[in-house]
Structures are given as C-alpha cells and as structure tokens.
C-alpha cells in the first residue's frame, strides 16, 4: 500500500494551487472576451436600430414635404422629380452610414460587422433582434 508522506502532500497541494490559478486566469480572460463580444454586438445592433428609426423619420418628413408641395400646387411631375432626388440622397446616405461604420470600426471588431450595405445591415439587425427575444 502506498503511503502519502508530507512531501507528497505538499507537491499535490502546490500542483492543485497552480492549476487553480491557471484555471481562474484562463476563465477570467475567457469571460472578458465573451462579455466584450456581446457588448460590441449589442452596441452595433442598437446603432443600426437608431439609424433605421432615422430613416423612418426622414420618410415621414418626405411625406410632409409632398403634402406641402401639393398645397403649393406643384405639378405631379415636379413632385416626382423631387421624390427621385430625395430617394437618391437617402439611399446614398444609408449606404454611406454603413460604409463608414464598417470602415471606421477597429480592425479587431470588423468581423462583428457581417454586412456591407444597408439591406444586409437591416437583415442582420432584424435577425439578431429576433434571436434576442
């Protein structure tokens, strides 16, 4: 039968202590990374959500503008031309917002941005908001 001496016990305790330190440091770093990943992902989702609400507000303002143009007796052709210009500017703005977000993100966080234009960003946002529910 094997007898545990004080020297053997000291070695086991020292090894257990070292393994505990390694495990606690590893788990702390792992949870820091997971927490950072979730925080960055959530921030991106809510930034996209705020941008989508801005687009809704702009659409409302476009309708108000159309209403005032009709009251001012603009022709339908003139109103359509203004609509085309407004739509072009809005589309350019939406895509430039997404492009700026992707280009200006820190290099290590760019993998959190799996989109390159407005449609992809809105699909990403909707999918992530559904998954959170």
C-alpha positions as CSV (number, residue, x, y, z in Angstrom):
1,X,0.0,0.0,0.0
2,X,1.2,3.5,-0.9
3,X,1.7,5.9,2.0
4,X,1.3,9.6,1.4
5,X,4.1,11.5,3.0
6,X,4.2,15.1,3.9
7,X,6.4,15.8,0.9
8,X,3.9,14.1,-1.5
9,X,1.0,16.0,0.0
10,X,2.9,19.3,-0.4
11,X,3.5,18.5,-4.1
12,X,-0.2,17.7,-4.6
13,X,-1.3,20.9,-2.9
14,X,1.3,23.0,-4.8
15,X,0.1,21.4,-8.1
16,X,-3.5,21.9,-7.2
17,X,-2.8,25.5,-6.3
18,X,-1.0,26.2,-9.6
19,X,-3.8,24.5,-11.6
20,X,-6.4,26.6,-9.7
21,X,-4.5,29.8,-10.6
22,X,-4.2,28.8,-14.2
23,X,-7.9,27.9,-14.4
24,X,-9.1,31.1,-12.8
25,X,-6.9,33.3,-15.0
26,X,-8.0,31.4,-18.1
27,X,-11.7,31.6,-17.2
28,X,-11.4,35.3,-16.3
29,X,-9.9,36.1,-19.7
30,X,-12.4,33.9,-21.5
31,X,-15.4,35.6,-19.8
32,X,-13.9,39.0,-20.6
33,X,-13.7,38.2,-24.2
34,X,-17.2,36.8,-24.3
35,X,-18.6,39.8,-22.4
36,X,-16.8,42.2,-24.8
37,X,-18.1,40.3,-27.8
38,X,-21.7,40.5,-26.6
39,X,-21.3,44.2,-25.7
40,X,-19.9,45.1,-29.1
41,X,-22.6,43.1,-30.9
42,X,-25.4,44.7,-28.9
43,X,-23.9,48.2,-29.5
44,X,-23.8,47.5,-33.3
45,X,-27.4,46.2,-33.3
46,X,-28.7,49.3,-31.4
47,X,-26.7,51.7,-33.7
48,X,-28.3,50.1,-36.7
49,X,-31.7,50.3,-35.0
50,X,-31.2,54.0,-34.3
51,X,-30.3,54.6,-38.0
52,X,-33.4,52.7,-39.1
53,X,-35.5,55.0,-36.9
54,X,-33.8,58.0,-38.5
55,X,-34.8,56.7,-42.0
56,X,-38.4,56.3,-40.8
57,X,-38.3,59.9,-39.6
58,X,-36.9,61.0,-43.0
59,X,-39.7,59.1,-44.8
60,X,-42.3,60.9,-42.6
61,X,-40.7,64.3,-43.5
62,X,-40.8,63.4,-47.2
63,X,-44.5,62.8,-46.9
64,X,-45.0,66.1,-45.2
65,X,-42.9,67.8,-47.9
66,X,-45.1,66.1,-50.6
67,X,-48.2,67.3,-48.8
68,X,-46.9,70.9,-48.7
69,X,-45.9,70.7,-52.3
70,X,-49.4,69.6,-53.3
71,X,-50.9,72.5,-51.3
72,X,-48.5,74.9,-53.1
73,X,-49.9,73.5,-56.3
74,X,-46.7,71.8,-57.7
75,X,-47.3,69.6,-60.6
76,X,-47.2,65.8,-60.2
77,X,-44.1,65.8,-62.5
78,X,-42.3,68.2,-60.2
79,X,-43.3,66.2,-57.1
80,X,-42.0,63.0,-58.8
81,X,-38.7,64.7,-59.6
82,X,-38.3,65.9,-56.0
83,X,-39.1,62.4,-54.8
84,X,-36.4,60.9,-57.1
85,X,-33.8,63.3,-55.8
86,X,-34.8,62.7,-52.2
87,X,-34.7,59.0,-52.7
88,X,-31.3,59.1,-54.3
89,X,-29.9,61.2,-51.4
90,X,-31.5,59.0,-48.8
91,X,-30.1,55.8,-50.5
92,X,-26.6,57.4,-50.7
93,X,-26.9,58.5,-47.0
94,X,-27.9,55.0,-45.9
95,X,-25.1,53.3,-47.7
96,X,-22.5,55.8,-46.6
97,X,-23.6,55.3,-43.0
98,X,-23.0,51.6,-43.2
99,X,-19.7,52.0,-45.2
100,X,-18.5,54.5,-42.6
101,X,-19.4,52.1,-39.7
102,X,-17.6,49.3,-41.4
103,X,-14.5,51.3,-42.4
104,X,-14.1,53.1,-39.1
105,X,-14.5,50.1,-36.9
106,X,-11.4,48.9,-35.2
107,X,-9.7,46.1,-37.1
108,X,-10.4,43.5,-34.4
109,X,-14.1,44.3,-34.4
110,X,-14.7,44.3,-38.2
111,X,-15.6,40.6,-38.0
112,X,-18.6,41.7,-35.9
113,X,-19.9,43.6,-39.0
114,X,-21.1,40.9,-41.4
115,X,-22.7,43.4,-43.8
116,X,-21.5,45.8,-46.5
117,X,-24.7,47.8,-47.4
118,X,-28.0,49.0,-45.9
119,X,-30.1,45.9,-46.9
120,X,-27.6,43.5,-45.4
121,X,-27.3,45.6,-42.2
122,X,-31.1,45.7,-41.8
123,X,-31.3,41.9,-42.3
124,X,-28.5,41.4,-39.7
125,X,-30.3,43.7,-37.3
126,X,-33.7,42.1,-37.7
127,X,-32.2,38.6,-37.3
128,X,-30.3,39.5,-34.2
129,X,-33.3,41.2,-32.6
130,X,-35.4,38.1,-33.3
131,X,-32.7,35.9,-31.7
132,X,-32.6,38.1,-28.6
133,X,-36.3,37.6,-28.0
